[in-house]
Amino acid sequence: MGWSMHHRQDRYMVVRAVEMAVWQRTGNQPVILHSDSGSQFTSGDYQRALKFNNLISSMSAVGNCSDNAGCEGFFGILKRERVNYRHYRTRDKARSDIFDYIERFHNPRMRRRLAKQDQQFSAILNRP
């Protein structure tokens, strides 16, 4: 998962988030990266970053928010489990705390959940 924080949601911020995700990615097979159709996602810089990193752009139609439910669910959890209980005096304090939540709590929890699902799926496939 890649993420970035900035006082403006512009193409540079979303390109930084893509770069973080690519840095953590294993393999080089094509991956579909879904977003809404905001100007930061339709920009040439963003589209070039996707193409350079073998990522395929997918965008939802205007008013179709259900196809982004996974991402919206993550933001709901982040707010419910962390941000709503904190008061950040600076953007740097917020960035540090959110980094801690994502990288030290959320991502490892998701990796454990996926590993468990993989084991369950493999057990089903390997039944005699």
C-alpha positions in Angstrom: 0.0 0.0 0.0 1.3 3.4 -0.9 0.2 6.6 0.8 1.2 10.3 0.9 0.1 13.4 2.9 0.3 17.0 1.7 -1.7 20.1 2.4 -3.0 19.9 -1.2 -4.3 16.8 -3.0 -2.5 17.3 -6.3 -0.7 15.1 -8.9 2.6 15.2 -7.0 1.0 13.8 -3.9 -0.6 10.9 -5.7 2.6 10.1 -7.6 4.5 9.9 -4.3 1.9 7.4 -3.1 2.3 5.3 -6.2 6.1 5.4 -5.8 5.7 4.2 -2.2 3.5 1.3 -3.3 5.9 0.4 -6.1 8.8 0.4 -3.7 7.1 -2.1 -1.5 5.8 -4.2 -4.4 7.2 -7.7 -5.1 7.3 -8.8 -8.8 6.8 -6.8 -11.9 3.6 -8.3 -13.2 0.9 -5.8 -14.3 -1.3 -4.5 -11.6 -4.5 -2.5 -11.9 -4.6 0.6 -9.8 -8.1 2.0 -9.3 -8.9 5.6 -8.6 -11.6 8.2 -9.1 -11.4 10.5 -12.1 -10.1 13.6 -10.3 -7.7 15.8 -12.1 -4.7 14.5 -10.1 -5.4 11.0 -11.4 -5.9 12.1 -15.0 -2.8 14.2 -15.1 0.0 13.3 -17.5 2.6 13.0 -14.7 0.4 10.4 -12.9 -0.4 8.4 -16.0 3.3 8.3 -17.0 4.2 7.1 -13.5 1.7 4.3 -13.8 2.9 3.3 -17.3 6.6 3.4 -16.2 5.9 1.1 -13.3 3.7 -1.4 -15.3 0.5 -0.3 -13.6 -2.8 -0.2 -15.4 -5.1 2.8 -14.7 -8.7 2.1 -13.8 -11.1 5.0 -13.1 -14.7 5.0 -11.9 -17.5 6.9 -13.5 -18.8 10.0 -11.9 -21.1 9.2 -9.0 -20.0 5.5 -8.8 -18.5 5.3 -5.4 -19.2 1.6 -4.7 -16.3 0.4 -6.8 -13.9 2.2 -4.3 -15.4 0.5 -1.3 -12.1 -1.2 -0.2 -10.3 2.1 0.0 -13.2 3.9 1.7 -13.4 1.1 4.2 -9.7 1.6 5.0 -10.2 5.3 5.6 -13.2 4.6 7.9 -11.1 2.1 9.9 -8.2 4.6 10.1 -10.5 7.3 11.4 -12.4 5.0 13.8 -9.3 3.3 15.2 -6.8 6.2 15.3 -7.4 9.7 13.9 -10.7 10.4 15.7 -9.0 9.9 19.1 -6.0 12.2 18.5 -5.4 15.9 18.3 -2.4 16.6 16.0 -0.7 19.9 16.6 1.2 19.8 13.3 1.0 18.0 10.0 4.3 16.3 10.8 2.9 14.8 14.0 -0.1 13.6 12.1 2.1 12.0 9.4 4.2 10.3 12.0 1.3 8.9 13.8 -0.5 7.7 10.7 2.7 6.2 9.4 2.9 4.2 12.7 -0.7 3.0 12.4 -0.4 2.0 8.7 3.0 0.4 8.7 3.3 -1.0 12.2 -0.3 -2.1 12.8 -2.6 -2.1 9.8 -0.3 -3.6 7.1 1.0 -6.4 9.3 -2.6 -7.2 10.3 -3.6 -7.4 6.7 -0.6 -9.6 5.8 -1.5 -12.0 8.6 -5.2 -12.1 7.4 -4.1 -12.8 3.8 -1.7 -15.5 4.9 -4.4 -17.2 6.8 -6.8 -17.0 3.8 -4.1 -18.4 1.6 -3.6 -21.4 4.0 -7.3 -22.0 4.1 -7.6 -21.9 0.3 -4.6 -24.2 -0.2 -6.1 -26.7 2.3 -9.3 -26.7 0.2 -7.3 -27.2 -3.1 -5.2 -30.0 -1.6 -8.0 -32.1 -0.3 -7.9 -35.7 -1.5 
